[in-house]
């Protein structure tokens, strides 16, 4: 199996030369992480150096115009300081779903080799119907940072190295009554009711604005919400919100409300500006360390460790091959600040290198101070 994984990129490259019913693509990435964690009460900082070799392989088979069969997997080799810590392999080898399709090939001596199939589905599409069964990505979110409408696949915005996001074992049925409208019903079972999600979403367009309304069962809650996407002149204008009401037997005893709003604008030069705001009634009212939010699992019920938060970003090309990105997140209710600088250099076609920073500040025993930082260097080859 391990030998097969090594040759998958070469096989995929060969397939791309002669288009067939099969389509194979993916990438190989190397990510070096340097983490800095100050020790409370001591004038010292812990430093960790870790590395990740990541291969993704996507295989799709098309039978005529109606049927699609998909299998996608990620294979990751971790090694370094934090990998040696007890429980690291357990943290990586997690899947919040019905079927465990992951394997730890090696987990010892500071090395962890892990594989997971995060897409495995069959899709049938005919006229106004589209049906998908299996592990898939169900994205109902509208905004670019916080998505309280994303009931099935809420993700952590700081997890930048997982572009595809996690899949979910589900049955999804879509019906298109018109060119700009869609009714969608999805059910994702789990081992317990606290992990199950079943909901419906209806989308339609009115005078250039896309609207959606959704309702259903979400991890022990009754959820109802909606969102929109359109423009105010040349400015993009998006918003969404969901209300969660705990049902009998829910692990949560109080209702929750999450809403988010986004404005974005693209200049003719390619300079891009974006600002977003979040109200999250479940947000904690205290600061946290780098390891808390940066690596934690989120749900649509609680997307950020603050009741009120704001995000801003500016990005653009400073050279035809170089893109610069500067962002920041601020939690108003707990004085939490996260700085997010980054630069991407396109070495050649299908080759990119990124330098990314995540710098955390919040209130602590000594006042507002650094809670840690991560510096990431990533090389990516796509095939």
N, C-alpha and C positions, 0 to 999 in steps of 0.2 A: 504493500500500500504506500509506504513512504517513497519507494522508488517511482511509483506511478505519479505521485504528486509532483516530483521533480521534473517529469517530462511533459506534464500537462501544458505549460506555456508553449513549448516547441510544437506540440501537436496542434494547438489552437492557431499558432501562426501559420502552419501549413494549410489548415482548413480555410483560412481567410483568402488564400490565393484562388480558390475555386468555390464560389458561392453555391451552397446546396441547401437541402432542407435543414441541415444542421448549421447552427451559428454558435461559435465558441469565441469567447473573449475574456479578458481579465486584466490583471496587473500583478506586478511584484514590487513591494515597497520595503525600504529599510528605514527604520525610525530610531534615532538615538534620542534618549530623554535624559536631561540633567535636572534633578529636582533639588530644591533648597528649602529646608524646613527649620525655622528658628525654634529653639527649645524654650518654652515659657519659663521665666525666672532665671535663666542663665544667658550669659553673653556668648552664645555659641549657636552655630547653625549646622544642622545635619545635611550632608550632601549625598545624593544617590545618583548613580549612573546606570542606566538600563538601555537595552537594545531590543529591537523587534524586527524580525524578518517576516513579512506578511505576503502571502500569495492568495489571490482571489481568482476563482475559475467559474465562469458562467457558461452553461451549456443549454441551448434552446433547440428544440426540434419542432418543426412545423409540418403538419399533415393537412395539405390543402389550405384553404383560407379560413377554416373554422376552428381547427384544433392547434393548440400549442402545449408542449410539454417542457417544463423548465426545471433545471437542477443547478443550484449555485452554492458554492461552499467557500469558506475562508480557512486557510491553514496558517497558523502563526507559531513562530519559534521565539520565545521570550528568553532572555538571559541577562543577568546583571544583579545589582545589589538587592533591589526589592523582591526579585523573584525568589531569593533565598529565605525570605520571611515566611513564617508559618502561616498557612491558610491562603497564600497567594493563588495557588492553583484552584482552590475552591471558589475564590472570587471570580476568576476568569471562566471557570466551567459552570456557568449558570445559564439557565434558559427558563423564562417564565411562560411555559406553554404546556401543551398536552403530551407531546412526544419528545424524548431526549434523543437528539441526533448529533451529539457531540462526543468526542473521544479525547482523552489525555494520553498521548502516546508515551511521553516522558514527563516526569515531574520529580526531579531530584537533582542535587548538586548545583543549584542555581540555574537549571535549564527547565523550561516548560514547552513542550510541543503539543499544540492543541488544534483540533480540527472540528468544524461545525458546519452542517448543512443548514443555511439560513433561508434558502428558497427551495421549495420542492412542490410544484403545483401543476395541475392540468387546467387549461383554460379553453372554454368553448364559446365562440362568438358567432352569432348568426342574426342578421337583420337588426332588430332593436334589443336583442338580448346578449348579455355577456355574463358568463358564469365561471367562477374560479374556485377550485377546491384544493386545499393544501396550505403549505407554509408560504406566506405572501406578505407583502407590504400593503397595508390599508391606510392610506394617508388622507385624513379628512381635515387636516390643518390648513389654514389660510395664510397665517403670518410666517415670517422668516425666522423668528427667534423662539417665541413662546406660543404653543398651540393647545389651548384648552379644548378645542374641538377634536383633537387627535386621540380619540378614545382607545383605539386599538394599538397604536404604536408610538406613544409619547416618547421623546428622546431627550437626551442631555445635550444642550447646545455646545457645551465645552468638549464633547467627545468628537473632535474634528476628524479623527482618523477612521471613522466608520461612516463613509458617505452614503452607503446604501441603507443604513439603519436596520434594526432588527426586524425579522419577519414574525408572523403570527400564524399559528395553525387555525384555519378558518374556512368557512364557506361564505362566498361573496356572490351575490346576485345583483346585477345591474340591468335596469330597463331604461331605454331612451325614448320617451314619448315624442320628443321633438329634437331639433338640431341643437338647441341650447338648454335642454332640460334633461335631468337624470334622476331616477329613483334608485336608491341603493339600499340593500338589506344585507347585513353581515352577522354571522354568529361565530364566536371563537370559544370553544369549550375549554375547560381546565379541570384539574383534579378536584377543585372545590369551587363553590359559588363565589368565594372571595377573589378568585382569579378569572372568572368567566366574564366575557363581554358579548352583548347582543344588542344591536341597535340598527336604526334606519336613518337615512339621510336623503333629503330631497333638495336638488339644486335647480335653479332656474335663472333666467336673465331678464332684467327690466331696464330698458333704456341705457344699455351699456354697462350695467352693474350686475355682477354675478352674486346671487344670494343663495344661502343654504340654511336649512333647518334640520335638526337632528334630535333624536330621542331614543332612549333605550336603557338597558341594564348595564352598569359598569362596576364590577368588583364590589358588589354589595350595595351599590347606590342606584337610585333612579336618576338618570341624567337627561337634561333637556338643554338645548342650546342652539346657536346659530352663528352665522358669519356673513361677511360680504367682501367683495373685491371690486374696485373700480378706480376712477381717477377724479381728482379735483383739478381741472385744467390739465397741466402736464405732470402733476404730482400724483404718484400712486397712493391709494388710500385703501387700507385693508383693516379688518377688525373681526374678532370672534369672541365668543363667550359661552361658558357652560355652567349650569347650576347642578350641583350634586346633592341629592337628598337621601340619607341613609335609610335603608329598609330593615325590616326585622332580621336580626342575625348578622348585621353588618359589623365589621370591626371598628368602623367609625361611628361615633355617637352624635356628631354634629354635622349640619349641612355645610356646604362649601361652595364658593363662587370664584371662578377664574375668568378674567377678561383681558384681552390684549388688543393693542392698536398699533398700526404701523404706517408711517409715511416714508416714501422714498422718491428720489429724483435722479435722473441721469442727464448730465450735461452733454452737449454736443461733442466735447473733447473726450468723452468716455469717463469722466469723473463721476463717481456714484456716491450719493449721500443717502443714509437711512437712519431713521430714529424709531424706536419702539417703546411702548410703555406697558406695564403689566400690573393688574390688581389680582392678588392671590391671597384669599382669606385664610388659607392654610399655612401661609408663610411663617417661618419662625421669626421671632423678634430678638435674635441674638446672632452675633457673628459666628463664623465657623472657620475651620482650617482648610488648607488647600485640598486635603484628601477627602473632605466631606462631600461637597457639591461636585467637584471636578470628576469624581469617579462613581458617584452614587446613581442608583436606579430611580427613575422618576415615573410618575403617572400623571395623567391629565388633571387629576384632583389637586396635585401639588407640584408645580413646575419650577419653583425657585424658593430659596430659604429667606424670603422677605415678603411682607404683605404688599408693599409697593416697590416697584423696580423700574428702571429705565435703561435703555440701551441705545448707543449711538455708534455710527460707523461711517468711515470715509475710505474709499478705495479707488484706485485708478492706476493706469500704466504710466510709469515714469520713464519708460524706455520700451520699444516694441517687444522686448523679451523679458521685461521686469515689471511686475505688478506689486504695488505697495498697499497694505491694508492696515488701518488703525481703528480699533474699536474699544469700547469701555462699557461695563455694566455697573450700575450703582443701585444698591438696595437702600431705599430711603429710610425704612423703618429700623434697620439695624446697622446702618453706616458701613455697609459692605461694598467695597470697590474692587473690581476686577479689570485690569488693563490687558488688552488683547492685540498687541502688535504682530505684524507678519509681513513677509516678503516672499514672492514666488519668482523664480527664474526658470524660463523655458530653455533648457539646454539645446534641445532639438526636437523634432517631431516625436511625440510619445514619451519624451523624457522631461521630467520636471524636478526641481529641487526647491524645498520650502524651509524657511527659518521662521519659527512661530514661538511666541511668548505668551505665558499666562501668569500674571502677577497679582497676588491677592493681598488686600488690606482690609482690616476691620478693627473694631475696638477690642482691646485686651487689657490685661492687668496694668500695662504701662501706657494705656491710652491707645489712640489710633496708630497702628503700626503694621508692618508686614507680617502676614501669616504664612508666607511661603511663595514660591515661584517655580515655574517649570519652563525650561528652554528646550525646544524640540527641533531637531534637524532631520528632514525627511527627503529621501530620494525615491522617485517613482518612475517605473517603466510600465507603460500600458501596451497591451497586445490585442 
